[in-house]
Amino acid sequence: MRTGLGQRSQHMVICGDDGLAHRIAVELDAVCGEAVTVVLPSRREGRGADVAALHRDPRSPIELLVSARPDEQTLRAAGVERAAALALTYGDDQTNMTAALLARGMNPSIRLVVRMFNRDRGRHLERLLDRAAAASSPHDDPLLDMSTTVLSDADTAVPELVAAAAVGHGHTLQVEGKVFRGVVRPAGASPQPTDLATLAVLSGAHRDDPASEDSAETPGEDGTQLLPDTHTSYHRQFTHGRLMLEEVTHHHAPELPVRERRDRGGWFAERLAHLPWKVFLSRQVVAVFGALAAIVVALSIATWLLTEEHPWWKNLYLPLLDIFTMGDPATDDGAVRRWLQLIAGFTGLAVLPMVVAAAMNATEAFRTAAVGHPPSEELTDHIVLVGLGKVGTRVLARLHTTDHKVVVVERDPHARGVALARELGVPLLLEDAAAPGALARARVRQSKSLLVLTRDDGENLDIAMAAREAKPGIRVVMRLYDDDFAATVQRTLRASYPDALTRSRSVSALAATSFAAAMMGRHVLGVMPVERGSLLFTVVDVAGHPELEGRSVHEAFREHQWRVLAVGASSARAASASTETLAGLRLDRQPDFDWRPPHGRVLRAGDRVVLATTRRGLDVLMSGVQPHQTDRQG
C-alpha cells in the first residue's frame, strides 16, 4: 500500500555491474541517512569488494546483495516493493529496461533512475513508465514522487571532459541554450564583466586549478570554501584564487553543409588527393596480377613459337580469351593450338579466384581507408580525440558545437562515431593511436589538447605518455575506469610534467552525482568538481521551500550550502509538457531566467530559481532537515 511521502520508506536500491553502482553508493552514503541496498554480480570481483567494505563500516547504511541478474526474485530480495527509489545502472540497455518494467509493476510509486545510452529508447521508456505510474495512482498526491528519470553516464560526463580539454580549467554548464563555465581568477585579479557569481575561494596551496587535489567539502582555515559569503570572498580575493561562474558567448556563423564550407572545386580536388590509391599497389595485388601477367606472356610466346599462324597481337589476344574462358573452342585448329587452349583454361581456373580475391580485398581496403580524412598540413591549435565509442561520439558532437577544431583517431572503421565524424567533415585517421607515427599524423605537436577515451586504461595511458614525449606541454585528458588508478595517474603525471595540465577522469565518478541526485528526487543541471568536493546546479520551484519563499535573493543565500544564481517564472509540470535533454538529464523546458537578479529581489511562490549548491546543501534544502551524520565528510 502506498502512503504519502512523509510516511513512505526512504530505502533506496542500486542495481549494477560496474563502477557506477559503487560510485552512486558512495554519493548516497555521503548525504543520505537512509538504508541503501546495492545489488552486484559478485562480492569479490570489480567494485563488489569496495561496496562490501562500505557494508562492513558500522556507520554506513549500505547493504550488499549478490545476484547475477536483476530478475523479480532479486528485486524482491533487495526490498524494491517498499523502496523509495531504484537505480538501474547495468551496461546493457535491455537489462535495465526489463528490470525497470518489473520494478514498476512491483511498486508503482517507486522513483526510478535508469541508465540508458540510446536516447530515443530512453525517452520511450520514460513515457511508458510514467504513464504506468499515473494509471496506478488512485489520486493525485503532489508529495508522492513516482517519476522515471533516464540518464546516460556518457552524457553526464561529457561536459567535464570537453571543458577539461577545451579550456583546461573550469567546467561548462548549459541552460536555455546559454553556456556557462567555472573559471579561476588568480589572487588579486580584478572582477570581469562576464562574472556572474563567486562559487568558491580556492585553498592556498592550489590557487589556479579548482580540480587539482583532494579537499573536503567543509571549509578549513586555509582550505577551499564552497559558496563563501561576501566578506570571505572579498578579503581572500587578494591572497587566494577564486572560482567564478562566467557566461560564455559563442557567435556561430550560419551552419552550412560540410561540403559548402569549403570551395567546392578545391574540396573535390583535395578529397581526390587524399584517397588511398596506394592500396591497389599492395604486395598481394602486385603479386597476383604479376603472376597473371607472367602466365599470359608465357602462353603468348608459346603460341607464337609453336603455331606461327597469327600476327603478334593475336598471339597475345588468344591466350587472354582462353584464360578467361571467353574464346571459341579451337576444334578447327591444329593439335598444338588445342593443347595450348586447354593449358590456358586450366591455368585460368587456378589463377582467377586469386585475382578476384585480391581485387575484392583491395577494394574493401580502399573503401575502408577512404572513410578517413587526414588533417591538412596547416592545421594547428586543435584537439586530438582518440576513440569514438559511446563517450567519444558524444564528446565529438559537443566539441563541434563549440567551434573547436578536432582531429579524430579511431582504429575501428565500424565504430559508433565514425559516421558522425564523416558527416561533420572532421579530419579522421582510421588507425591505432598507439602505433608509431599515428599521433604525428594527427599533428599532435601542433595541437593544444589530447582527449584519450578508449575503453582500455593501459592503452589510454600509453597514448598519453607518447603524446607527452612528442609535446611535453600538451594538455592531456584521459578516461580511466578505475577511480584509484585515475587519481594515481593524475598525481604522477602532474609531478613528472609540472608545467602541463593533466586530467584523468572516471566516467562513473563524473556521472554518479547526477544519478544519486535523481534518486533523491533532485533535478540536477550539472555538476562542477572543485578539488575533492563538488557543486551541483539545480532548478527548484520556490513554492513550498520556506528557506526561499518570501526571502530576497540576498536573504536566501546560505553560506557553504546554496546560492541563488538566476530567477525565472515557474512553469507547472504536466504529463504532456514538452521536455528537453540537458547533459543526459530530463528537465521541464525552462522559462527565461534573469542571471543577474537584484539582491533585493523577493522570491515568490510563482518563481523558479537556478541554484548552486553543495551536496549537503541540496539535501538540506529539499528535505528541510540537516543530515543525521553531521560528523561525516561530504
C-alpha positions as CSV (number, residue, x, y, z in Angstrom):
1,M,0.0,0.0,0.0
2,R,1.4,3.4,-0.9
3,T,1.5,6.3,1.5
4,G,2.4,9.9,1.4
5,L,6.0,11.0,1.3
6,G,6.1,11.7,5.0
7,Q,5.2,8.1,5.9
8,R,7.0,6.5,3.0
9,S,10.2,4.4,3.4
10,Q,13.3,6.1,2.1
11,H,15.1,2.9,1.5
12,M,17.0,3.0,-1.8
13,V,18.2,0.2,-4.1
14,I,21.1,0.3,-6.6
15,C,21.5,-2.5,-9.2
16,G,24.5,-2.5,-11.5
17,D,27.5,-4.4,-12.7
18,D,30.3,-1.8,-12.9
19,G,31.9,1.1,-11.1
20,L,28.9,3.4,-11.5
21,A,26.9,1.4,-8.9
22,H,29.7,1.7,-6.4
23,R,30.1,5.5,-7.0
24,I,26.4,6.1,-6.6
25,A,26.5,4.2,-3.3
26,V,29.4,6.4,-2.2
27,E,27.4,9.5,-3.1
28,L,24.3,8.4,-1.2
29,D,26.4,7.3,1.8
30,A,27.8,10.8,2.0
31,V,24.5,12.7,2.1
32,C,21.7,10.2,2.8
33,G,21.0,8.6,6.2
34,E,18.5,6.0,4.9
35,A,19.3,2.4,4.1
36,V,20.8,1.7,0.7
37,T,20.9,-1.8,-0.8
38,V,23.4,-2.4,-3.6
39,V,22.9,-5.4,-5.9
40,L,26.1,-6.6,-7.7
41,P,27.0,-9.8,-9.6
42,S,29.9,-10.6,-7.3
43,R,31.1,-9.7,-3.8
44,R,34.8,-10.0,-4.6
45,E,35.3,-9.0,-8.3
46,G,35.4,-5.4,-9.5
47,R,33.6,-2.9,-7.3
48,G,31.9,-5.6,-5.2
49,A,34.9,-5.6,-2.8
50,D,34.6,-1.8,-2.4
51,V,30.9,-2.0,-1.7
52,A,31.5,-4.8,0.8
53,A,34.0,-2.6,2.6
54,L,31.3,0.1,2.9
55,H,28.9,-2.5,4.1
56,R,31.3,-3.5,6.9
57,D,31.6,0.1,8.1
58,P,29.3,0.3,11.2
59,R,28.5,3.9,10.4
60,S,27.4,3.1,6.8
61,P,23.7,2.3,5.9
62,I,24.8,0.3,2.9
63,E,23.8,-3.4,2.4
64,L,25.2,-5.7,-0.3
65,L,23.2,-8.3,-2.2
66,V,24.9,-10.6,-4.7
67,S,22.9,-11.7,-7.7
68,A,23.8,-12.4,-11.3
69,R,20.8,-10.5,-12.8
70,P,18.0,-8.2,-11.7
71,D,15.1,-10.7,-12.0
72,E,11.9,-10.5,-10.0
73,Q,13.3,-12.6,-7.2
74,T,16.4,-10.4,-6.8
75,L,14.3,-7.2,-6.8
76,R,12.0,-8.5,-4.1
77,A,15.0,-9.6,-2.0
78,A,16.5,-6.1,-2.4
79,G,13.3,-4.6,-1.0
80,V,12.1,-2.9,-4.2
81,E,8.4,-3.4,-3.1
82,R,8.9,-0.9,-0.3
83,A,11.7,1.2,-1.6
84,A,11.5,4.9,-2.3
85,A,14.0,4.8,-5.3
86,L,15.7,2.3,-7.5
87,A,18.7,3.0,-9.8
88,L,19.4,0.5,-12.6
89,T,23.0,1.0,-13.9
90,Y,23.8,-2.1,-15.9
91,G,25.9,-1.6,-19.0
92,D,23.2,-3.2,-21.2
93,D,20.1,-1.1,-22.1
94,Q,17.9,-4.2,-22.4
95,T,18.7,-5.4,-18.9
96,N,17.9,-2.0,-17.4
97,M,14.6,-1.8,-19.4
98,T,13.4,-5.2,-18.3
99,A,14.3,-4.6,-14.6
100,A,12.6,-1.1,-14.7
101,L,9.3,-2.7,-16.1
102,L,9.4,-5.4,-13.4
103,A,10.1,-2.8,-10.6
104,R,7.2,-0.5,-11.8
105,G,4.9,-3.5,-11.6
106,M,6.0,-4.4,-8.2
107,N,6.0,-0.9,-6.7
108,P,4.1,1.7,-8.8
109,S,5.1,4.5,-6.5
110,I,8.9,3.9,-6.7
111,R,11.1,6.6,-8.1
112,L,13.1,5.0,-11.0
113,V,16.5,6.2,-12.3
114,V,17.5,4.2,-15.4
115,R,20.9,4.2,-17.2
116,M,20.4,4.2,-21.0
117,F,22.7,5.1,-23.8
118,N,20.1,5.0,-26.6
119,R,18.3,8.4,-26.2
120,D,15.2,7.6,-28.3
121,R,14.7,4.3,-26.4
122,G,15.2,6.1,-23.1
123,R,12.5,8.7,-23.9
124,H,10.0,6.0,-24.9
125,L,10.8,4.1,-21.7
126,E,10.4,7.2,-19.6
127,R,6.9,8.0,-21.0
128,L,5.8,4.4,-20.7
129,L,6.8,4.0,-17.1
130,D,5.4,7.4,-16.1
131,R,2.1,6.6,-17.7
132,A,2.0,3.2,-15.9
133,A,2.7,5.1,-12.6
134,A,-0.1,7.6,-13.3
135,A,-2.6,4.9,-14.2
136,S,-1.9,3.0,-11.0
137,S,-2.3,6.1,-8.7
138,P,-5.8,6.4,-7.4
139,H,-5.3,10.1,-6.5
140,D,-3.0,12.9,-7.4
141,D,-0.7,13.2,-4.5
142,P,1.8,16.1,-5.1
143,L,4.0,14.8,-2.4
144,L,4.4,11.4,-4.0
145,D,7.3,11.3,-6.5
146,M,6.7,8.4,-8.9
147,S,8.9,9.8,-11.6
148,T,11.1,8.0,-14.0
149,T,14.5,9.6,-14.9
150,V,16.5,8.2,-17.7
151,L,20.2,9.2,-17.7
152,S,23.2,8.4,-19.7
153,D,26.6,8.3,-17.9
154,A,28.2,9.2,-21.2
155,D,26.1,12.4,-21.5
156,T,26.6,13.5,-17.9
157,A,30.3,13.0,-18.1
158,V,30.8,14.7,-21.5
159,P,30.7,18.4,-20.3
160,E,33.5,17.8,-17.8
161,L,35.7,16.0,-20.4
162,V,35.1,18.7,-23.0
163,A,35.7,21.5,-20.6
164,A,39.0,20.0,-19.4
165,A,40.2,19.6,-23.0
166,A,38.9,22.8,-24.4
167,V,39.6,25.4,-21.7
168,G,41.8,23.4,-19.3
169,H,40.3,24.8,-16.1
170,G,36.6,25.1,-15.5
171,H,33.5,23.2,-16.2
172,T,30.8,24.0,-18.7
173,L,27.1,24.2,-17.9
174,Q,24.2,24.7,-20.4
175,V,20.9,26.3,-19.6
176,E,18.3,27.7,-22.0
177,G,20.9,27.4,-24.8
178,K,23.3,29.6,-22.9
179,V,26.8,28.3,-22.0
180,F,28.4,29.0,-18.6
181,R,31.7,27.8,-17.2
182,G,33.6,27.9,-14.0
183,V,36.8,29.9,-14.4
184,V,39.6,30.6,-12.0
185,R,40.5,34.2,-11.2
186,P,44.1,34.4,-9.8
187,A,44.7,36.1,-6.5
188,G,44.4,39.8,-6.8
189,A,42.8,39.7,-10.2
190,S,40.0,42.3,-10.9
191,P,36.4,41.1,-11.5
192,Q,35.4,40.7,-15.1
193,P,32.2,41.9,-16.7
194,T,31.2,38.3,-17.6
195,D,31.5,37.1,-13.9
196,L,28.1,36.2,-12.5
197,A,28.8,34.8,-9.0
198,T,31.6,33.5,-6.8
199,L,31.4,29.8,-6.5
200,A,34.4,29.0,-4.3
201,V,37.6,30.5,-2.8
202,L,40.3,28.0,-3.5
203,S,42.8,26.7,-1.0
204,G,46.1,28.5,-0.5
205,A,48.1,25.5,-1.9
206,H,46.1,25.2,-5.1
207,R,45.0,28.7,-6.3
208,D,44.9,28.1,-10.0
209,D,43.0,24.9,-10.5
210,P,39.7,24.0,-9.0
211,A,40.0,20.3,-9.6
212,S,43.7,19.8,-8.7
213,E,43.8,18.0,-5.4
214,D,41.7,16.4,-2.7
215,S,39.9,18.6,-0.3
216,A,36.8,18.1,1.9
217,E,33.6,20.0,1.1
218,T,33.7,21.6,4.5
219,P,35.9,24.7,4.7
220,G,39.1,24.9,6.7
221,E,41.4,27.6,8.0
222,D,43.1,28.0,4.6
223,G,41.2,25.4,2.6
224,T,38.8,25.6,-0.2
225,Q,35.5,27.3,0.7
226,L,32.5,26.5,-1.5
227,L,29.9,29.2,-1.8
228,P,31.6,31.6,0.6
229,D,29.9,34.7,2.0
230,T,30.6,38.2,0.6
231,H,33.0,39.1,3.4
232,T,35.2,36.0,2.9
233,S,35.2,36.3,-0.9
234,Y,36.2,40.0,-0.8
235,H,39.0,39.6,1.8
236,R,40.5,36.4,0.4
237,Q,40.5,37.5,-3.2
238,F,43.9,39.2,-2.7
239,T,45.5,36.0,-1.4
240,H,43.6,33.2,-2.9
241,G,42.3,32.2,-6.3
242,R,38.5,32.3,-6.8
243,L,36.3,30.1,-8.9
244,M,33.8,32.3,-10.7
245,L,30.7,31.5,-12.8
246,E,31.2,33.1,-16.1
247,E,28.9,33.4,-19.1
248,V,30.5,32.1,-22.3
249,T,29.1,33.5,-25.5
250,H,29.8,31.8,-28.8
251,H,28.9,33.6,-32.0
252,H,28.2,30.8,-34.5
253,A,28.1,31.6,-38.2
254,P,25.1,30.1,-40.0
255,E,25.6,26.4,-40.3
256,L,26.3,25.2,-43.8
257,P,26.5,21.7,-45.2
258,V,30.0,20.3,-44.8
259,R,30.8,20.4,-48.5
260,E,29.7,24.0,-48.8
261,R,32.1,25.2,-46.1
262,R,35.0,24.9,-48.5
263,D,35.4,25.9,-52.1
264,R,33.6,23.1,-54.0
265,G,36.3,22.6,-56.6
266,G,39.1,22.8,-54.1
267,W,37.3,20.4,-51.8
268,F,36.8,17.8,-54.6
269,A,40.5,18.0,-55.6
270,E,41.6,17.8,-52.0
271,R,39.4,14.8,-51.4
272,L,40.7,13.0,-54.5
273,A,44.3,13.7,-53.5
274,H,43.7,12.1,-50.1
275,L,42.0,9.0,-51.3
276,P,44.1,5.9,-50.5
277,W,45.0,4.9,-54.1
278,K,48.1,3.1,-52.9
279,V,46.1,0.2,-51.6
280,F,45.8,-1.0,-55.2
281,L,49.6,-1.4,-55.2
282,S,49.7,-3.6,-52.1
283,R,52.0,-6.6,-52.1
284,Q,49.1,-9.0,-52.5
285,V,47.7,-7.2,-55.6
286,V,51.1,-6.8,-57.2
287,A,51.9,-10.5,-56.7
288,V,48.7,-11.9,-58.0
289,F,48.4,-9.6,-61.1
290,G,52.1,-10.0,-61.7
291,A,51.7,-13.8,-61.8
292,L,48.8,-13.4,-64.2
293,A,50.8,-11.2,-66.5
294,A,53.7,-13.6,-66.5
295,I,51.4,-16.5,-67.4
296,V,49.8,-14.5,-70.3
297,V,53.3,-13.6,-71.6
298,A,54.4,-17.2,-71.4
299,L,51.4,-18.5,-73.2
300,S,51.7,-15.8,-75.9
301,I,55.3,-16.7,-76.5
302,A,54.4,-20.4,-76.8
303,T,51.6,-19.6,-79.2
304,W,53.9,-17.5,-81.4
305,L,56.7,-20.1,-81.4
306,L,54.5,-23.2,-81.9
307,T,51.8,-22.1,-84.3
308,E,53.4,-19.3,-86.4
309,E,50.0,-18.7,-87.9
310,H,48.9,-15.4,-86.3
311,P,50.2,-11.8,-86.1
312,W,51.9,-10.9,-82.8
313,W,48.8,-9.1,-81.3
314,K,46.7,-12.2,-81.9
315,N,49.2,-14.4,-80.1
316,L,48.6,-12.2,-77.0
317,Y,44.8,-11.9,-77.5
318,L,44.0,-15.6,-77.9
319,P,45.7,-16.7,-74.6
320,L,43.8,-14.0,-72.7
321,L,40.5,-15.2,-74.1
322,D,41.4,-18.8,-73.2
323,I,42.4,-17.9,-69.6
324,F,39.1,-16.1,-69.1
325,T,37.2,-18.9,-71.0
326,M,35.9,-16.3,-73.4
327,G,37.2,-17.8,-76.7
328,D,35.6,-20.3,-79.1
329,P,36.8,-23.9,-78.9
330,A,39.8,-24.5,-81.2
331,T,38.3,-27.5,-82.9
332,D,39.3,-26.4,-86.4
333,D,42.9,-25.6,-85.4
334,G,45.9,-27.8,-85.1
335,A,46.7,-30.1,-82.1
336,V,49.2,-27.6,-80.7
337,R,46.6,-24.8,-80.6
338,R,44.1,-27.1,-78.9
339,W,46.7,-28.2,-76.2
340,L,47.6,-24.5,-75.6
341,Q,43.9,-23.7,-75.1
342,L,43.4,-26.5,-72.6
343,I,46.5,-25.4,-70.7
344,A,45.3,-21.7,-70.7
345,G,41.8,-22.8,-69.5
346,F,43.2,-24.9,-66.5
347,T,45.6,-22.1,-65.6
348,G,42.6,-19.6,-65.6
349,L,40.7,-21.9,-63.2
350,A,43.7,-21.8,-60.8
351,V,44.5,-18.1,-61.1
352,L,41.2,-16.4,-61.5
353,P,39.9,-17.0,-57.9
354,M,43.1,-15.4,-56.6
355,V,42.7,-12.4,-59.0
356,V,39.1,-11.9,-57.8
357,A,40.1,-12.2,-54.1
358,A,42.9,-9.8,-54.5
359,A,40.7,-7.3,-56.3
360,M,37.9,-7.6,-53.6
361,N,40.4,-7.2,-50.8
362,A,41.9,-4.1,-52.4
363,T,38.5,-2.6,-53.0
364,E,37.5,-3.2,-49.4
365,A,40.7,-1.7,-48.1
366,F,40.2,1.3,-50.4
367,R,36.6,1.8,-49.1
368,T,37.7,1.5,-45.5
369,A,40.7,3.8,-45.9
370,A,38.6,6.3,-47.9
371,V,36.4,6.8,-44.8
372,G,39.3,8.6,-43.2
373,H,40.3,12.2,-43.9
374,P,43.8,13.2,-42.8
375,P,44.2,16.7,-41.4
376,S,45.7,19.4,-43.6
377,E,49.4,20.4,-43.0
378,E,48.3,23.9,-42.0
379,L,46.1,22.7,-39.1
380,T,47.2,24.0,-35.7
381,D,45.7,24.7,-32.2
382,H,43.3,21.8,-32.5
383,I,42.1,19.0,-30.1
384,V,43.1,15.4,-30.9
385,L,40.3,13.0,-29.9
386,V,41.2,9.3,-29.6
387,G,38.3,6.8,-29.5
388,L,34.8,7.1,-31.0
389,G,32.9,4.8,-28.7
390,K,29.9,5.8,-26.6
391,V,31.6,8.6,-24.8
392,G,33.9,9.7,-27.6
393,T,30.9,10.1,-30.0
394,R,29.1,12.4,-27.6
395,V,32.3,14.3,-26.9
396,L,32.8,14.9,-30.7
397,A,29.3,16.2,-31.0
398,R,29.8,18.5,-28.1
399,L,33.1,19.9,-29.4
400,H,31.6,20.5,-32.8
401,T,29.0,22.9,-31.2
402,T,31.8,25.0,-29.6
403,D,33.8,25.9,-32.6
404,H,36.8,23.8,-31.7
405,K,39.0,22.2,-34.4
406,V,39.2,18.5,-33.9
407,V,41.2,15.6,-35.3
408,V,39.8,12.1,-34.5
409,V,41.8,8.9,-34.3
410,E,39.9,5.6,-34.3
411,R,41.2,2.2,-35.3
412,D,37.8,0.6,-35.9
413,P,36.2,1.7,-39.2
414,H,32.8,0.5,-37.9
415,A,33.0,2.3,-34.6
416,R,29.8,4.2,-33.4
417,G,31.1,7.7,-34.1
418,V,32.9,7.2,-37.5
419,A,29.7,8.1,-39.4
420,L,29.3,11.3,-37.3
421,A,32.9,12.3,-37.9
422,R,32.4,11.9,-41.7
423,E,29.1,13.8,-41.6
424,L,30.7,16.7,-39.7
425,G,33.7,16.8,-42.1
426,V,36.1,16.2,-39.2
427,P,39.6,15.0,-40.0
428,L,39.7,11.3,-39.3
429,L,42.5,8.8,-39.1
430,L,41.5,5.1,-39.1
431,E,44.4,3.6,-37.3
432,D,45.7,2.6,-33.9
433,A,46.7,5.8,-32.0
434,A,49.3,3.7,-30.1
435,A,51.0,2.7,-33.4
436,P,54.3,4.6,-34.2
437,G,53.6,7.7,-36.2
438,A,49.8,7.8,-35.6
439,L,49.9,10.8,-33.3
440,A,52.3,12.6,-35.6
441,R,49.9,12.2,-38.4
442,A,47.2,13.7,-36.2
443,R,49.6,16.6,-35.8
444,V,49.8,16.3,-32.0
445,R,52.8,18.6,-31.9
446,Q,50.7,21.4,-33.3
447,S,47.6,20.6,-31.1
448,K,46.6,22.2,-27.8
449,S,44.9,19.2,-26.2
450,L,44.7,15.4,-26.3
451,L,41.5,13.6,-25.3
452,V,42.0,9.8,-24.9
453,L,38.7,8.0,-24.5
454,T,39.2,4.3,-25.4
455,R,37.9,1.5,-23.2
456,D,41.4,0.3,-22.2
457,D,43.1,2.0,-19.2
458,G,46.5,0.8,-20.1
459,E,46.2,1.8,-23.8
460,N,44.9,5.3,-22.7
461,L,48.0,5.7,-20.5
462,D,50.3,4.6,-23.3
463,I,48.8,7.1,-25.7
464,A,49.0,9.9,-23.2
465,M,52.7,9.2,-22.5
466,A,53.5,9.0,-26.2
467,A,51.9,12.4,-26.7
468,R,53.8,13.9,-23.7
469,E,57.1,12.6,-25.2
470,A,56.2,14.3,-28.5
471,K,55.0,17.5,-26.8
472,P,55.7,17.8,-23.1
473,G,53.4,20.8,-22.6
474,I,50.3,19.4,-24.2
475,R,47.0,19.3,-22.2
476,V,46.0,15.7,-21.6
477,V,42.6,14.4,-20.6
478,M,42.3,10.6,-20.1
479,R,39.3,8.4,-19.5
480,L,40.2,5.8,-16.9
481,Y,37.7,3.3,-15.5
482,D,39.4,2.7,-12.1
483,D,39.0,5.7,-9.8
484,D,42.1,5.0,-7.7
485,F,44.2,4.4,-10.8
486,A,42.9,7.7,-12.2
487,A,43.9,9.6,-9.1
488,T,47.4,7.9,-9.0
489,V,48.0,8.6,-12.7
490,Q,47.0,12.2,-12.4
491,R,49.3,12.9,-9.5
492,T,52.2,11.1,-11.1
493,L,51.9,12.9,-14.5
494,R,51.4,16.2,-12.7
495,A,54.7,15.6,-10.8
496,S,56.5,14.5,-13.9
497,Y,55.2,17.4,-16.0
498,P,54.5,20.2,-13.6
499,D,54.1,22.8,-16.4
500,A,51.5,20.8,-18.3
501,L,47.8,20.2,-17.4
502,T,46.8,16.5,-16.8
503,R,43.3,15.2,-16.2
504,S,42.4,11.6,-15.6
505,R,38.7,11.1,-15.4
506,S,36.5,8.2,-14.4
507,V,33.2,8.4,-16.3
508,S,31.4,6.7,-13.5
509,A,32.7,9.2,-10.9
510,L,31.7,12.1,-13.1
511,A,28.2,10.7,-13.6
512,A,27.5,9.3,-10.1
513,T,26.4,12.6,-8.5
514,S,23.7,13.2,-11.1
515,F,22.4,9.6,-10.6
516,A,22.4,9.9,-6.9
517,A,20.6,13.3,-7.0
518,A,17.9,11.9,-9.3
519,M,17.4,9.0,-6.8
520,M,16.7,11.6,-4.1
521,G,14.3,13.5,-6.4
522,R,16.7,16.3,-7.3
523,H,16.8,17.6,-10.8
524,V,20.4,18.4,-11.4
525,L,21.5,20.5,-14.4
526,G,25.2,19.8,-13.9
527,V,28.0,19.0,-11.5
528,M,31.2,21.0,-11.2
529,P,34.2,19.3,-9.4
530,V,36.0,21.7,-7.0
531,E,39.0,19.9,-5.6
532,R,37.6,16.8,-3.9
533,G,34.2,18.4,-3.4
534,S,31.7,19.4,-6.0
535,L,29.0,21.9,-6.7
536,L,25.6,20.9,-8.1
537,F,23.5,23.2,-10.3
538,T,19.8,22.6,-10.0
539,V,16.4,24.2,-10.8
540,V,14.0,24.5,-7.9
541,D,10.4,25.8,-7.7
542,V,10.3,28.4,-4.8
543,A,6.8,27.3,-3.7
544,G,7.0,25.0,-0.7
545,H,10.5,26.0,0.3
546,P,10.4,28.3,3.4
547,E,14.2,28.8,3.0
548,L,13.5,30.6,-0.3
549,E,9.9,31.7,-0.4
550,G,9.3,35.3,0.8
551,R,13.1,36.0,1.1
552,S,15.2,38.2,-1.0
553,V,17.9,36.8,-3.2
554,H,20.4,38.0,-0.6
555,E,18.5,36.6,2.4
556,A,18.0,33.2,0.6
557,F,21.8,32.7,0.5
558,R,23.2,30.0,2.8
559,E,27.0,30.0,3.3
560,H,28.6,26.7,2.2
561,Q,25.2,25.3,1.2
562,W,23.4,27.2,-1.6
563,R,23.4,30.4,-3.6
564,V,20.7,31.7,-6.0
565,L,22.2,32.3,-9.4
566,A,19.1,33.1,-11.6
567,V,15.4,33.7,-11.1
568,G,12.6,33.0,-13.6
569,A,8.9,32.3,-13.7
570,S,7.8,28.8,-12.6
571,S,6.2,26.5,-15.2
572,A,3.8,23.8,-14.0
573,R,4.8,20.3,-14.7
574,A,2.4,18.3,-16.7
575,A,2.5,14.9,-18.3
576,S,2.1,16.4,-21.7
577,A,4.6,19.2,-21.2
578,S,7.5,19.3,-23.6
579,T,10.8,18.3,-22.2
580,E,14.4,18.8,-23.3
581,T,17.5,16.9,-22.6
582,L,20.5,18.6,-21.0
583,A,23.6,16.6,-20.4
584,G,21.5,13.5,-20.4
585,L,19.0,14.8,-17.8
586,R,15.3,15.1,-18.5
587,L,14.1,18.6,-17.4
588,D,10.9,20.5,-17.9
589,R,11.6,23.2,-20.5
590,Q,12.9,26.1,-18.5
591,P,11.5,29.6,-18.5
592,D,13.6,32.6,-19.3
593,F,15.9,33.3,-16.4
594,D,17.4,36.6,-15.1
595,W,21.1,35.7,-14.5
596,R,21.8,39.0,-12.7
597,P,18.8,39.3,-10.3
598,P,19.0,42.3,-7.8
599,H,19.9,41.2,-4.3
600,G,16.7,42.7,-3.1
601,R,14.5,40.7,-5.5
602,V,12.0,38.8,-3.3
603,L,11.3,35.2,-4.3
604,R,7.6,34.4,-4.7
605,A,5.7,31.2,-4.9
606,G,5.4,31.5,-8.6
607,D,9.2,31.8,-9.2
608,R,11.7,29.2,-10.2
609,V,15.4,29.6,-9.4
610,V,18.7,28.1,-10.5
611,L,20.8,27.3,-7.5
612,A,24.5,26.4,-7.0
613,T,24.5,24.0,-4.0
614,T,26.8,21.7,-2.2
615,R,25.6,18.1,-1.9
616,R,24.7,18.6,1.7
617,G,23.1,21.9,1.0
618,L,20.8,20.4,-1.7
619,D,19.8,17.6,0.7
620,V,19.0,20.1,3.5
621,L,17.1,22.4,1.1
622,M,15.0,19.6,-0.4
623,S,14.4,17.7,2.9
624,G,14.2,20.6,5.3
625,V,16.4,18.8,7.8
626,Q,20.0,18.5,8.5
627,P,21.7,15.1,7.7
628,H,21.9,13.0,10.8
629,Q,25.6,12.2,10.3
630,T,27.0,15.7,10.6
631,D,30.4,14.4,11.6
632,R,31.0,12.7,8.2
633,Q,32.8,14.4,5.3
634,G,30.8,15.2,2.1
